Amino acid sequence: MAAIIGTGLTAAGIKSEFFARLDSTTTYWQDLCTTIKSDKAKESYAFLGSVPPMREWGTGRKARGIFEESYDITNEKYECTLEVDRDEISDDQTGQIRIRVNEMAQRAAQHKDSLLTALLVNGDQAGYLAYDGQIFFSAAHESGLSGAQSNILTPAATDADNPTTAEFRTALREAIARLLSLVDDQAEPMNMAADGLVAIVPGGMYVTALEAVNATIVASTTNVLQGAARVIAFPRLTDASKFYLLKTNAAIRPLVFQDREPIEFKAREQDSDEGFLREKFLYGVRARYAMTYGFWQRALQMNFTAS
């Protein structure tokens, strides 16, 4: 496309800046989700039933099917479009258009984190279901031979919205013990080691959580949980009394990102119909993907309650 006279602003230049900002924006979904490449409008996740454990050969092989629990996830289309008047571009001497396009790139990069947060926040609400048909954060999970299991804990705190470092450490200890106790539909342990743990906390709990996992001494006691989990603050978590513990180094993580069409950026400038007829230049982002739940056994909701 032709350059915009007098500004040095080109579609190619803006696109390059957009993707540079997109790639440099800090995001967390890559570490927290299993990424599945999608090649159609909807994907079926029958594989979420567990693979049978190894057994003695005995009289020969014994084929065992995957426990029949599955669900379908449809890819969604997302967009963000910025309309700019040609005169605004011609008169732009301070790089404001570039700033807004860079902001668009940041919003696009962080959108997957936003979807992930919504799954966590709503994970105890009706309609937000795990592969077993139960609400994702539930005290009534049961599959095959597992028996009843819960991935919700309610640790005590003097002030539920402001737990102390010692109270957070106690809650984390309870959470790790619960994660290690959860089993699959074959009654086999889901989590064989307390590694790859990430505590996702609201902003107001961030410093407390950092102290609980990084301090050498907590409440005059040696901190045996030092370094037990990585702490990430998600400002979109609005409930000050809740945090989430995820195990993120397994083949199937607690959240799944279904990637159908990656983010693309396009510009329609003076040679476009909009540019010629209305003198409006358009800068747009488009993508298709979905965020959904994986194994509930690798995610815990920790809801502090006043003691």
C-alpha positions as CSV (number, residue, x, y, z in Angstrom):
1,M,0.0,0.0,0.0
2,A,1.1,3.6,-0.6
3,A,2.7,5.6,2.1
4,I,0.7,8.3,3.9
5,I,2.3,11.5,2.7
6,G,4.1,13.5,5.3
7,T,3.9,11.1,8.2
8,G,6.3,8.3,7.4
9,L,3.4,6.0,8.5
10,T,2.9,2.9,6.3
11,A,0.7,-0.2,6.6
12,A,3.8,-2.3,6.5
13,G,5.5,-0.3,9.2
14,I,2.5,-0.3,11.5
15,K,2.1,-4.1,11.0
16,S,5.7,-4.6,11.9
17,E,5.3,-2.5,15.1
18,F,2.1,-4.3,15.9
19,F,3.7,-7.8,15.9
20,A,6.8,-6.5,17.7
21,R,4.6,-5.3,20.5
22,L,2.4,-8.4,20.4
23,D,5.5,-10.6,20.8
24,S,7.0,-8.5,23.6
25,T,3.8,-8.3,25.8
26,T,4.0,-10.4,29.0
27,T,1.3,-13.1,29.0
28,Y,0.9,-16.2,31.1
29,W,-1.5,-18.5,29.2
30,Q,1.3,-20.3,27.4
31,D,2.6,-21.6,30.7
32,L,-0.8,-22.5,32.2
33,C,-2.5,-24.1,29.2
34,T,-2.0,-27.1,27.0
35,T,-2.1,-25.9,23.5
36,I,-4.1,-27.9,21.0
37,K,-3.8,-27.1,17.3
38,S,-7.3,-27.1,15.8
39,D,-8.1,-27.6,12.1
40,K,-11.9,-27.4,12.1
41,A,-14.7,-25.4,13.6
42,K,-15.2,-27.7,16.6
43,E,-13.0,-30.2,18.4
44,S,-14.0,-33.2,20.5
45,Y,-12.0,-33.9,23.7
46,A,-12.7,-37.6,24.3
47,F,-9.0,-38.0,25.3
48,L,-9.7,-36.5,28.7
49,G,-10.6,-39.9,30.0
50,S,-7.5,-41.4,31.4
51,V,-5.2,-44.0,29.7
52,P,-5.3,-47.3,31.6
53,P,-2.4,-48.1,33.8
54,M,0.3,-50.7,33.0
55,R,-0.6,-54.3,34.0
56,E,1.2,-57.7,34.1
57,W,1.1,-59.5,30.7
58,G,-0.5,-62.6,32.1
59,T,-2.3,-64.5,29.3
60,G,-1.8,-61.7,26.8
61,R,-2.8,-58.2,26.0
62,K,-6.1,-56.8,27.3
63,A,-7.5,-53.9,25.3
64,R,-9.2,-51.4,27.5
65,G,-11.0,-48.4,26.2
66,I,-10.8,-44.8,27.4
67,F,-13.5,-44.0,30.0
68,E,-16.3,-42.3,28.0
69,E,-16.2,-38.7,29.1
70,S,-15.8,-36.0,26.5
71,Y,-17.1,-32.7,25.3
72,D,-17.0,-30.5,22.2
73,I,-15.4,-27.1,22.1
74,T,-16.3,-24.7,19.3
75,N,-13.7,-22.1,18.1
76,E,-14.8,-18.5,18.5
77,K,-13.9,-15.6,16.3
78,Y,-12.5,-12.4,17.9
79,E,-11.7,-9.0,16.5
80,C,-10.6,-5.5,17.3
81,T,-10.8,-2.7,14.8
82,L,-9.6,0.9,15.1
83,E,-11.0,3.6,12.8
84,V,-8.9,6.7,12.2
85,D,-9.8,9.8,10.2
86,R,-7.3,10.6,7.4
87,D,-6.9,14.1,8.7
88,E,-5.9,12.8,12.1
89,I,-3.2,10.7,10.5
90,S,-2.0,13.7,8.4
91,D,-1.9,15.9,11.4
92,D,-0.4,13.4,13.8
93,Q,3.0,14.7,14.8
94,T,3.3,12.9,18.1
95,G,2.9,9.3,17.1
96,Q,-0.5,8.9,18.7
97,I,-1.7,6.5,16.0
98,R,1.4,4.3,16.6
99,I,0.6,4.4,20.3
100,R,-2.9,3.2,19.8
101,V,-1.9,0.4,17.5
102,N,0.7,-0.7,20.0
103,E,-2.1,-0.6,22.7
104,M,-4.2,-2.8,20.3
105,A,-1.4,-5.3,20.1
106,Q,-1.2,-5.4,23.9
107,R,-4.9,-6.0,24.2
108,A,-4.8,-8.7,21.6
109,A,-1.9,-10.5,23.3
110,Q,-3.6,-10.3,26.7
111,H,-7.0,-11.5,25.5
112,K,-6.2,-15.2,26.1
113,D,-5.2,-14.4,29.7
114,S,-8.6,-12.6,30.0
115,L,-10.4,-15.7,28.8
116,L,-8.3,-17.9,31.2
117,T,-9.2,-15.7,34.1
118,A,-12.9,-15.9,33.3
119,L,-12.7,-19.7,33.4
120,L,-11.1,-19.6,36.8
121,V,-13.5,-16.9,38.2
122,N,-16.6,-18.7,36.9
123,G,-15.3,-22.2,37.5
124,D,-17.6,-22.7,40.5
125,Q,-20.7,-21.5,38.7
126,A,-23.5,-23.4,36.9
127,G,-22.7,-24.0,33.2
128,Y,-18.9,-24.0,33.6
129,L,-18.4,-27.7,33.4
130,A,-15.4,-30.1,33.5
131,Y,-15.2,-33.1,31.2
132,D,-17.0,-35.2,33.8
133,G,-20.2,-33.1,33.6
134,Q,-19.6,-31.5,37.0
135,I,-19.0,-27.8,37.6
136,F,-15.2,-27.4,37.2
137,F,-14.6,-26.4,40.8
138,S,-16.8,-28.9,42.7
139,A,-17.0,-31.1,45.7
140,A,-18.8,-33.7,43.7
141,H,-16.4,-34.9,41.1
142,E,-16.5,-38.7,40.4
143,S,-15.3,-40.7,37.4
144,G,-15.1,-44.4,37.0
145,L,-13.2,-45.9,40.0
146,S,-12.3,-42.5,41.6
147,G,-14.9,-42.2,44.3
148,A,-16.1,-38.7,45.3
149,Q,-13.4,-36.0,45.1
150,S,-13.3,-32.2,45.6
151,N,-11.0,-29.5,44.1
152,I,-12.3,-26.8,46.4
153,L,-10.7,-26.0,49.8
154,T,-11.8,-23.4,52.3
155,P,-8.7,-22.6,54.5
156,A,-9.2,-20.4,57.5
157,A,-8.0,-16.8,57.9
158,T,-8.7,-14.2,60.6
159,D,-9.6,-11.8,57.7
160,A,-10.6,-13.7,54.6
161,D,-9.8,-10.8,52.3
162,N,-6.4,-10.3,53.9
163,P,-4.8,-13.5,55.0
164,T,-1.5,-13.4,56.7
165,T,1.7,-14.9,55.3
166,A,1.4,-17.8,57.8
167,E,-2.2,-18.4,56.8
168,F,-1.4,-18.4,53.1
169,R,1.5,-20.8,53.8
170,T,-0.9,-23.1,55.7
171,A,-3.4,-22.9,52.8
172,L,-0.7,-23.7,50.3
173,R,0.3,-26.8,52.3
174,E,-3.3,-28.0,52.3
175,A,-3.6,-27.4,48.6
176,I,-0.5,-29.4,47.7
177,A,-1.7,-32.3,49.9
178,R,-5.1,-32.2,48.1
179,L,-3.5,-32.1,44.7
180,L,-1.4,-35.2,45.5
181,S,-4.5,-37.0,46.7
182,L,-6.6,-36.7,43.6
183,V,-7.0,-39.7,41.3
184,D,-8.2,-40.4,37.8
185,D,-11.0,-42.7,36.6
186,Q,-8.7,-45.7,37.1
187,A,-8.1,-44.7,40.8
188,E,-4.5,-43.9,39.8
189,P,-2.8,-40.7,41.2
190,M,-3.1,-37.8,38.8
191,N,-0.2,-35.8,40.2
192,M,2.9,-37.8,41.1
193,A,5.0,-34.9,42.2
194,A,4.5,-31.5,43.8
195,D,6.3,-29.7,41.0
196,G,5.2,-27.3,38.2
197,L,2.9,-25.5,40.7
198,V,1.6,-22.0,40.0
199,A,-0.4,-19.9,42.5
200,I,-2.7,-17.4,40.7
201,V,-3.7,-14.7,43.2
202,P,-5.6,-11.4,43.1
203,G,-3.5,-8.2,43.3
204,G,-4.1,-7.6,47.0
205,M,-2.7,-11.1,47.9
206,Y,0.4,-10.9,45.7
207,V,2.9,-9.7,48.3
208,T,1.6,-12.0,50.9
209,A,1.8,-15.0,48.6
210,L,5.4,-14.0,47.5
211,E,6.4,-13.9,51.2
212,A,4.8,-17.2,51.9
213,V,6.7,-19.0,49.1
214,N,10.0,-17.1,49.1
215,A,10.7,-16.3,52.8
216,T,13.2,-18.5,54.7
217,I,11.3,-18.0,58.0
218,V,7.6,-17.5,58.4
219,A,6.0,-16.9,61.8
220,S,9.3,-17.8,63.5
221,T,9.3,-21.2,61.8
222,T,11.5,-22.5,59.0
223,N,9.6,-22.2,55.7
224,V,9.6,-25.7,54.3
225,L,7.4,-24.5,51.4
226,Q,10.1,-22.0,50.2
227,G,10.1,-22.2,46.4
228,A,7.1,-24.6,46.3
229,A,5.2,-22.6,43.8
230,R,5.5,-19.8,41.3
231,V,3.2,-16.8,42.1
232,I,1.4,-14.8,39.5
233,A,-0.9,-11.9,40.2
234,F,-4.0,-11.5,37.9
235,P,-5.6,-8.1,38.5
236,R,-8.9,-9.4,36.9
237,L,-9.4,-11.6,40.0
238,T,-11.9,-9.4,41.9
239,D,-12.6,-11.7,44.8
240,A,-9.9,-10.8,47.4
241,S,-10.4,-14.1,49.4
242,K,-9.8,-16.6,46.5
243,F,-6.7,-17.9,44.9
244,Y,-6.0,-20.8,42.6
245,L,-3.3,-23.5,42.5
246,L,-2.5,-25.1,39.2
247,K,-0.2,-27.9,38.2
248,T,1.2,-26.8,34.9
249,N,3.9,-29.3,33.8
250,A,1.7,-32.2,32.8
251,A,0.8,-33.3,29.3
252,I,-2.7,-32.2,29.9
253,R,-2.9,-29.1,32.1
254,P,-6.0,-27.8,33.9
255,L,-6.7,-25.4,31.0
256,V,-6.6,-26.0,27.3
257,F,-6.0,-23.4,24.6
258,Q,-7.5,-24.5,21.2
259,D,-5.7,-22.6,18.5
260,R,-7.6,-22.4,15.1
261,E,-6.4,-19.3,13.4
262,P,-3.6,-17.1,15.0
263,I,-3.8,-13.3,15.4
264,E,-3.6,-11.4,12.1
265,F,-3.3,-7.7,11.6
266,K,-4.6,-5.8,8.5
267,A,-4.7,-2.2,7.5
268,R,-7.1,-0.5,5.0
269,E,-5.8,2.9,4.2
270,Q,-6.2,5.5,1.4
271,D,-6.4,2.9,-1.4
272,S,-9.4,1.2,0.2
273,D,-13.0,2.0,-0.4
274,E,-13.3,3.4,3.2
275,G,-10.2,5.5,2.6
276,F,-11.4,6.9,-0.7
277,L,-15.1,7.4,0.1
278,R,-15.1,8.3,3.8
279,E,-11.4,9.1,4.4
280,K,-11.4,6.6,7.2
281,F,-8.5,4.3,7.6
282,L,-9.1,1.0,9.4
283,Y,-6.6,-1.1,11.4
284,G,-7.9,-4.4,12.5
285,V,-7.0,-7.6,14.4
286,R,-8.7,-11.0,13.9
287,A,-8.3,-14.5,15.3
288,R,-10.1,-17.7,16.0
289,Y,-9.5,-19.8,19.0
290,A,-11.1,-21.1,22.2
291,M,-10.1,-21.5,25.9
292,T,-11.6,-24.4,27.8
293,Y,-11.0,-26.6,30.8
294,G,-8.6,-29.6,30.9
295,F,-8.1,-31.8,33.9
296,W,-9.9,-30.5,37.0
297,Q,-7.6,-32.7,39.1
298,R,-4.8,-30.2,38.3
299,A,-6.6,-27.1,39.6
300,L,-7.7,-26.1,43.0
301,Q,-9.9,-23.2,44.1
302,M,-8.8,-21.9,47.5
303,N,-11.5,-19.8,49.2
304,F,-10.4,-18.3,52.5
305,T,-13.1,-18.2,55.1
306,A,-13.1,-16.1,58.3
307,S,-12.2,-18.1,61.3
